[in-house]
């Protein structure tokens, strides 16, 4: 079981974020994850909240081992061809330590405040699937052409190529069973979801069926879920075991509201068991 750490940048300065990510690296976490919002989701509305992709480039330069990504990038915020060039740049700076996390976006008030269009869910799902295809083409081919409903490429090339070949792993954050999980089954290298143990196990079984229908090996899709560290440790261990049994291979530990002492206890007492 791989264990990542959510270091989301709500209300944090650059110095504080560097401390968190360097701690995660020294403590043995597999990955450090930020989020893709432009204002904090809690606390003071005008508190600091740095942009995710430029932040990754900075974090790549002050670390050496840990992997990292944005959990997840709203497809509405950036044209996917531009996002692909940003991802390649971060993968180059980090020497191949990037995970690409994308999703259909959900925070409508943020879109309204910033003047970013927020299409209906069906269109956002279409844009997500097309966007992943556009990114994959631009990261792997010269003179790439794509004629989608929402995005197009016309003999497009971008260099350098990613360090990771053929490209960094593409994670899709999704929960909807009718619209979103079929996209995961067709396009994702990894799936991240929230929910109870039972709901995640059921959706994981459904993803197996959808992947087979799409002609893919279900085992080729990594499954990931969040792990609260504010619960009693026996509950943390139980959730990890249940998710492992359901086919999940990655847990993203949430930075606990109790603070770093709680996280230190997790690293010392619990994480070695979960990663075994």
LINVENTA-V383785 format. One line per field, one symbol per residue. ss: DSSP state (h for helix, s for strand, l for the rest). phi: phi as a letter, one per 30 degrees, with the letter a starting at -180 (. if undefined). A space follows every 50 residues. Layout:
ss: ???
phi: ???
//
This chain:
ss: lssssslllllllhhhhhhhhhhhhhhlllssssllllllllllllllll lhhhhhhhhhhlllllssssllsslllllhhhhhhhhhhhhhhllllsss sssllllhhhhhhhllllllhhhhhhhhhhhhhhhhhhhhlllsssslll lssssslllllllllllllssssllllllhhhhhhhhllsssslllhhhh hhhhhhhhhhhhhllllhhhlsssssslllllhhhhhhhhhhhhhlllls sssslllllhhhhhhhhhhhhhhhll
phi: .dbcbdcedehcdedddddddddedddjddbbbcbcbcbddaiddcddad dddddedddddcbbbddaaccbdddddbddddddddddddddddhicccc cbadibddeddddcicebddeedddddddddddddddddbbchdbbbcdc bbbbhcbbbdddddcdaeecccdabdddccdddeddbddbbcbckdeddd dddddddeddddddicdeddcdcbbdbdccdedddddddedddeddjdcb bcddedddjddddeddddcceedddd
//
